[in-house]
Amino acid sequence: MKKIFQNIGVRVSTITLIINTLLFVFKFIAGLIAHSQAMISDAIHSLTDSITTIIVIFGLVMSSKKADKEHPYGHERIESVFAIILSFILLVTGLSIGYMGIKAVFFSSKLAIPGYLALWAAIISIIVKEIMFHYTMRTAKKIASSSMEADAWHHRSDALSSIGSFIGILGSRLGLPILDPLCSVLICILIVKASIEIFMQATEEMLDTACDDETNKEIVDVILSMNEDIKIYNLKTRMFGSKIYIDADIAFDGNMTLNDANVIAQKIHHKIEKKFKLVKHCNIHIMPKINTNEKNISKK
């Protein structure tokens, strides 16, 4: 299954890489011909999309490698590493675009009026990048890839920057030439915001952050549904890259044999892995007896 997901992710990323590279060339030439600072900035943003997609492809291939002696828990976290790299690329891109926009506003003696070609380039970019966002995001959700999800948001930020370019170019043609470079600054803000959000999400995955309360509650409900005598005394969950690790300590009331308890524990293990597709490791530990000093989290 992991190999299938990898192939799907690589295929989708390769398609978006080709489209995005062609879009960059078109937008950059249109920006030069139409004398649009906003469109040139938008084209540079598209170029970073191509770079980040290459990194995503590399991350998908690396993260799908089997566990080995040096990495007994697998390589899933490498996707989070690449997501962090993507966030920094986005940040640098956003700041550089903002710098060019501010420079044009305050230090250019004469602002050029963009041509119609830049307007059409912005419209085409908005449509194409929004389609790419939904296409990539749908695949990212399907294969649970954080780096692909980050790449999808990069496509969305490019679509938003193209909207800003369109407004700036149109405003310039209507008599406000300063709007073209000002929209570059707006694009900068959008990209920086996206980079911070991606960085925060990837960092949480790297720090073994626990699953959200709703997921933890669902796990508890699955465990309790197996036997009315089960008591849960410890439940720990953590995100390992895009995967979930679960450790639970359970005990039983009554005089249940160890063999019967182990059978139920195995059923709990399989049911959790079946219900939660992102679970890679699930350890159900049977306590030898109920310790009254331990907190019973299965109590309502």
Buried (B, 14 or more C-beta within 10 A) or exposed (E): EBEEBBEBBBEBBEBBBEBBBEBBEBBBBBBBBBBBBBBBBBBBBBBBBBBBBEBBBBBBBBBBBEEEEEEEEBBBBBBBBBBBBBBEBBBBBBBBBBEBBBEBBEEEEEBBBBBEBBBBBBBBBBEBBBBBBEBBBEBBEBBBBBBBBBBBBBBBBBBBBBBBBBBBBBBBBEEBBBBBBBBBBBBBEBBBBBBBBBBEBBBBBBEEEBBEEEBBEBBBEBBBEBBEEBBBBBBBBBBBBBBBBBBBBBBBEEEBEEEEBEEBBEEBBEBBBEEBEBBBBBEBEBBEEEEEEBEEBBEE
